[in-house]
């Protein structure tokens, strides 16, 4: 189990640091805001397919990664391009707001 956690955390850290376009959602399973965001995030994943990758990171399972990115509240969304944080926002967001964040930087 611990090996799986370490491998997942290393894979996600690598992805956030190096992949071209990534939207990360830092969430917690116990967070009611995160649960309400789940259908929005799933729809966002479908909309962004082929444009950018959406990665969901459980702050309790990947606490070192959450600490590295100074996640203080959930959900927190961060748009990355090759490791650079371009945009960051916490709280419940609309599908339109997530799309707009990507369009602002990707156009």
Buried (B, 14 or more C-beta within 10 A) or exposed (E): EEEEBEEBBEEBBEBBEEBEBBBBBBBBEEBEBBEEBEEBBEEBBEBBEEEBBBBBBBBEBBEEBBEEBEBEEBBBBBBBBEEEEBBBEBEEBEBEBBBEBBEEEEE
